[in-house]
Amino acid sequence: MKNIKSNLKFVFILTTFSLLLLTSCQDKKNQEDGHEEQQSENEVALTAAQFQTVGIQTGSIENRNLNLVIKANGYTTVPPQNMANISTLIGGTVKDILVLEGTYVKKGKVLATLQNLDVVEMQEDYNSAVANIEYLQLEYNRQKTLSDENVNPRKILQEVKAKLDVEKARAKAAKSKLQTLNMSTNGSSLIPIISPISGYVGKISIAKGAFAESGTTLFEVVDNSQMHLDLNVYEKDLGSIATGQTIDFVLTNQGNKAIKGTIFGINKSFSNESKSVAVHAKINPADSKDLISGMYVSANINIKNATVPALPKDAVVKNGDKFFVYIQEEHIEKATVKKSETHGHKEGESHSEEEEGHDEIYFKAIEVIPGTTDLGYTEVKFVEQIPANAKIVIKGAFYLLSAMKGGGEHEH
C-alpha cells in the first residue's frame, strides 16, 4: 500500500513538471512568433547576392552646412512706373498705327495718330488770343502815356488792361490744351499718341479707321528692365523674413530655369483672405531680360546657413505620410531553401530534395523628420535614438522600401 502511494506521488510530480515545461515552451514560442511578427513590419532582408546586385551602400550621419529656406510662390511683375497703359484725353478717328506688338520703342515715340476737328478750334483760339494780345498791348501802352499826361481818364487804361489780361489767359489755356495733347500751336491737326516710357509694346487695342474713345487704353508698353517678384509669404514665416535676404526661384513653365534675386521690400498689410503678405524681390538684371510680367514662380527664401545633421537626399524615403531611413542590422542569419531536383525526371518518378544555405542581411526602417534640402543633402531628425555607429543606407533605400511593401521580396 505504501509503495502504491509513492508511485502515485511520483506520477503526479512528473505530470505537473511536464505541463509546466510544455506551457513554458509554448509561451516562449508565442513570444518569438510575436517578435518575428513585430520585426517583419519594419524590417526587410536581402540575400548577399541581392545586396550586391542592388548596389546597397551605407554611410553615417554628417554635419552639413545647409541653407535653411522658406518656400513661397508668386509671380513676376514690374513696378507701376515701368508699365504704361496709354490712352487719349480726347476722342478721335485712328489715322495711322505706327508700331507692332512686341516691338521696342523709346520714350517719346509716336505710336499712332488720331484726327479730331476740335483741335483745330483750339489752335484758332490760341492764334486769335495771341493777335488780340498784340493789339491790346499796344493800346495799353498808348493809354498809359495819355493817362500819365492826364489827357484821358484812368478808367480807360484799366479797361484796356482788363481786356489784355483776359486774352493772355485765353492764350495760355489754349496752349496748355494743345501741349497736353502733344500738339504744337501751329501745324498738323493730327493728335499724336506718344509713349511715356521706353519698353516693349504689349497689347494694341485699336484699329485703323476706328474711333478711339477718351480714357480707353489704346496701347500697353512695359519696361522689363526693372522686373521683380511678388511672393506670397504666410503669417507664420514673416518673423524670419528680412530685406537683403537672397532667394532662388524657378520658372515652373520655363524648364525650371534657376534664377537669383534679393528681397527689397515687405508689405505691412495682408494681401488677401489667406493671411499672406506680399514680399518684393529684385531680379538680377542679366536674368530679367527674357522674363515676362505674370510668370508663375516657385521660390526658396534663404534664411541662414546652419550646421545640421544630414544625409544624402536619396537616403530618405516616404511611406504614406511618414519618412524613413534604413539602417543595416548587425545580425546575419543563415537561411535554408529546399532545392528540388526534378530536371530529367518523368511523371511518376521519384525525385530527391536537398537544402541549400545562404546568408541574409537585415535592414530596419527608422522614422525621421526631414528638414531643408540643399546641395543634394537633406536635414534629418530621428524620432528614436539610433546607435552612434549605425550603418545608414545612403544608396538603395527605395529598393528596400519596395521590398518591405512586397514589391521586391524574395522567397526562402
Beta strands, then each sheet from edge to edge (+ up, - down):
strand 1: 43-47
strand 2: 57-59
strand 3: 62-77
strand 4: 83-86
strand 5: 92-97
strand 6: 104-105
strand 7: 110-115
strand 8: 190-194
strand 9: 199-204
strand 10: 211-212
strand 11: 219-222
strand 12: 228-234
strand 13: 246-251
strand 14: 257-266
strand 15: 276-283
strand 16: 296-312
strand 17: 317-319
strand 18: 322-340
strand 19: 353-374
strand 20: 377-382
strand 21: 391-395
sheet 1: 1+ 19- 18+ 17-
sheet 2: 1+ 19- 20+ 16- 3+ 12- 15+ 14- 13+
sheet 3: 1+ 19- 18+ 21- 2+
sheet 4: 4+ 11- 9+ 6-
sheet 5: 8+ 7- 5+ 10-
end
